[in-house]
Amino acid sequence: MGVLNFPNQSRFFDPTRRAVRFWGHDSSMEWSFFVTEDALKRLQPRIARDEESLLDAFDTNRIKIYAAAMKAYKRERKGSYELSATDF
C-alpha cells in the first residue's frame, strides 16, 4: 500500500449527495472522497447548510479531513470513500 496524498486542492459540493467531494492520490491511482454535510456540521457546528458555507467549512478543516481520509483509506480499499460525522 502506497502513501495517500492530496496534490489536487480542488473540491466541489455535490448537491445530490449533500457532500463535498475531493480526491486523494496513491502513486498514479486517484480515489474519490466525500465529506458529508453532517460531518462538516460536526467539525464546524455553527455553519449554514448552503454550498458556500459547506465549502468554507471544508477549507477551514482541510487538515482534519485529510487525516480522516487517510485513516479510511488505510482501513480498506474501495472505489470511493464517504466520511461521515463518526469519522471526526
Secondary structure as UniProt FT lines:
FT   STRAND          4..5
FT   STRAND          12..14
FT   TURN            15..18
FT   STRAND          19..26
FT   TURN            27..28
FT   STRAND          29..36
FT   HELIX           37..43
FT   TURN            45..46
FT   HELIX           51..60
FT   HELIX           62..75
FT   STRAND          80..83
FT   HELIX           85..87
//
